[in-house]
Amino acid sequence: MNENGVVVCVPNWLGDGVMALPAVGAFRKRHPTRTITILAKPSAGPLWGMTGLAGAFVALEPGSRGTFRAARALRHAGSDEAYVLPNSMRSALIPFLGGVARRRGTAGHHRRALLSDIVEYPDDVRSGHQWKEAMHIMRCPVETEPQMPLLTPAQELLAACREEWERRGLTARAPVGLIPGAARGAAKRWPAEHFIELGRRLADRHALVLFGTSSEAHDIGRMAKAIGGNAVSVAGQTPLENFAGMLALCRAIVANDSGGMHLAAAVGTPVVAIFGMTDPKKTGPLGTGHVVLRASEEGARDIGPDAPEAIACLQALDPDRVHDAVVQVLGS
């Protein structure tokens, strides 16, 4: 048994993973000699690889076979303690099957029997930002704000990102970035036509880079063409490390409530964050210097991906208001 080892089951979504970084970072500072093993889906691996916080990464593959493989890997590692940050049944089941003696997390999703230490959030954590929940689970004090930036891309990576932009004809060293997508549906996406209008106004004075996933590449490429000027789409063409490097090189980022928004904040770039009906008090960008624009004062943690009321709220958020916020961020 590796009594010096600890398993941290982290969220798989990019944004949720970024919001867990302060807790894992704080735990590392409090326990510098302990070996941290991160458990997550393979897609989360690059994020944690950039942090330098983990000694090992156990990839959680799909299906029951992936569950048992991950459990065997944890049993082989021999860690005696696990912090389970996600709320899913599977995230608690794997350290249980892996023979981890102490398993700490919340009791939701009928998993109380799989955990040895049930967490109840105090009022200040329950009503606060999501990063505080992970801090509480990992027994780290939540009185102070996270130390920013959470990620610092290597200089070699930044140089490679600059070279990539130059190959695409983008000569400006510090463009404005636009992230029009959001993985969880239209209820979190400011309309494409609004992004195009904003981009056209910004393109008079700034080079623009549009980011997105491979599934969004076609639509975002069309948006870049509609904006015209010095606008370039790199959607679907950037591994996560390059995505982080390019975000770090931008003067500012305009983004929906999304993983890209959180990653931009994590590398220290000021963000104009567009929220519909999700609650920025829970999931807003970490750090200072950001501007959060709310389309609705009715905040909720979980909104259906196609919720009509949320889509209508975002449609009503005027591009003039977002443009003014970008000017404010660039001038600060």
C-alpha positions, 0 to 999 in steps of 0.5 A: 500500500502506497500510504503517500499516494492519493487519487483525485477523480476529476471532472471530464469537461474542460471547464469543470476541470479548470475549476478543479485546478485550484483545489488540486494545486492547493492540495499539492502545496499543502502536501508536497511529498504526496504522489497525486494520481489523476483519474479522468477520461483521456480527453482530460489528460492534456489539461492535467499534463500542462499543470505539472501537478500529477505524478500519474494519470489513469485514463478512464475508457468507455464502458464496463471494460474501461471501468475495470481497467481503471480500477485495476490500475488504481489497485496496482498503484496502491494509493490509500486515499481518493478524493472524488470530485464529480458527482457520478456513480462511476467516479465513486465506483472505480476507487471502491473497486480499486481497493482505495481505503479512504474515499471522500466525496458527496453522497449523490447519485445513490453512491453513499455505500461506495464512499467512506467519507461523505461530504456535506457542503457548508452554506458558504461553499454551497452558495459560492463558486464551484471551485470551492466545492472541490476545495472543500472535498480535498480539505483545503481552506476556501477563504482565499481566492485562487492564485492566478494564472492557473496555467502558464504555457511554455515559451516554446509553445508560445513561439510555435503558436505565433509561427502558426498564426504567421503561416495563416497570414495573421501578423498581429502579435496580440489579437482578440479571440472569439470563442462562439461555441459551447459544448452544452448546446444553444442555451449557452451560445450567443447567436452566430450573427451577433458574433459576426456583427461584433467581429466586424466592428472589432476587425477595423482595429484588431486582428481576430482569431476564432476558436472552436472544436472540430465539430464546430469548424465548418460553422466557425469558418463561415463566421470568420469569412463573414467577418472578413478583414484580418479574421482567422479561424483555427477551429478544430485545428488546435490540440488543447496545449496549442489552444491554451498557448494561443489564448495566452497570446490574445489581448482579450477573449470573448466567449460563452459560458464554456470550457474555452472561457475557463481555459482563457481565464486560467492562462491569465487572459482577460475575458468578456464572458457571455452568460444566458441563464447559467449562473456566473456566481457558480461558474464564472471565469476565475481571476480578476480583470474579466467582464461578465455580461448576463442576459438574464438575472435568473441564474441556474446551474443546469439549463437544458441544452435547447431551453427556449427561454435561455436561447431567447435571453441570449438573442436579446443581448445586444452586440453593442453591449458586448463591444463596449465590454471588449473596449473596456477590457482592452483599455484596462 
